[in-house]
C-alpha cells in the first residue's frame, strides 16, 4: 500500500519520535463539486475520504508531486494551477503533516483508480460529512464549505 499519508507507517513508535511529512492535495472542482477519494478498507485509516494527492518526495515541488500522484492513483493527467492554502496537522501519535492544497485541472474525468483508491466521488463542499474525512483535511474542507 502507498503510505503517502499513512500516519501508522510514518511514525516511529519505538522511539516516540515526531516525524514531519509534506503532502500535496488536489483541489479539483467540477460543476461546483469537489473531488474526493476513499482509502481502501482494511488499511490504516481505511474507508476515510480525502482530497486526492500524496507525499511530496525530497527535492520535488508540491505541484509536481500532485501531478505524479494523480497519474499514479487515478490514471489522469493533472495541471497544477496554484497553491491555495498550506495547513499543518498534528496526529496524536506523533506525526505532523503539512498539507499543501493545490488547485488543479484534470485532462479527463475517466478515472482508472489504483489499489490505493477504494472509491472516487464528487461532493458539495458544504455537505461533506467531516467525520468521514481524514482529520488532516477537515479544516480545509470546513472552510471551503463555508466559502461555497
N, C-alpha and C positions, 0 to 999 in steps of 0.2 A: 504494500500500500504506500502511496505517496504520502510523506509526512509533512507536506508543505505548511500545514497549520495544525500540526498534531502535537498538542502540549505533552502528551504522555511520552512520546518518543523523543522530545526535545529536552525534557527536564532530566536532571541527574539526581535521582532520589538518594543515592548512596552518599553524596557529598552535601546535599541540600542546596547546591549552588543555584543561583538565579541565572537564567540564560535569556539573552535578548535576541529576538528573531524579527527580521523585517519581512513583511509580505506585501504584495500588491493585490488590490481587489478591484475588479472591474465594475464600473457604474455604467450599465448598458440599459438604455430606455427604448421602448417601442410602444407607440400609441399611449404614452403616459404610464406604462407599466415598466417594472424593473425586473431584470433577470436575476434569478436565484438558482443555486444548485444545492442538491442534498447529498450529504455524506452517506456512504454505504452503511447498511446495518452491520452490527457485529464488531465494528472497529471503534476506535476512540471517538467519542462524541458522535456516535452513529445516529443517523437519521436527522441530524441537525441541519438546518438550512444556512446558507452563507452566500455572500457575493462571490462569484467565481474568481479564481486567481490562485496565487501561491507564493511560495518562498522566493525572495529576491536573493539570487546567488551572489557571492562575493565578486565585486567588480561590475555587476550588472545594474543597469538603471531600472527603476520601477516600471517604466514604460516597456522596456524590452522584456522584463520578467513577465509582465502581463500578456504581452503578445505571444511569448513562448508557452506560458501556462494554458492559455485559451486554445492554442493549437493542439497541445498535448491532451488536455482534458475534454474539450468539446469538439475538436476537429474543425475549428473555424479560424479564419484569419481575423485578427483584431488590429485596429489602428488606434493607438493611444492618442488622445486629443489634449487632455490637460489634467494635472493633479488638482483635485477639488478639495481634499482635506487629508490631514495626517492625524491619526489617533493612536494613543498608546493604551494598552490594556494589560493589567497585571492579573494573571491567573493565580489562584490561592496556592497552588503547588510550586510556585517559584519560576514561572515563565512570564517574561514581559514580551508582549507582541506589539510591534509598531506596524500599523496598517496604513499603507499609502493608497487612498482611494483615487482611482484614475477614471475619468470619463473617457469612454471609447466607443468606436463604431465597429460593427462586425460586417464581414463580407457576405455572410449568409446566416439565416436562422434555421438552417437544416443541420441540427446538431448530431454529432456522432460521439456520444459520451464514452469516455474510457471507464475502466473499472473503478477509478477514483470518484466517479459521479454516479449516484444512485438514480437521481431524477433531476429534471430541469423544469422550472415553471416561471411564468410571468406574473407579477403581483402588483397591486396598487400599494405604493409605499405606506399610505395612511391606514391600510387594512391588514398589514402584516402582523401575525401573532408572534410577538417578540420572544415569547418563551420557547418557540421552536427554532430560534436563530442562535448561532454561535454568540456567546457573550461579547466577544471582541467586536462584532458587527452591530450590536444592538443600538448603541448610542447614535451611530451614524444613521441607521435606518429610522430611528425615532425622530431625529432632526429632519431627515429627508421627508418623512411623512408629514411633519408639521409644516414644512415649507410648501409641500404639494408639488 
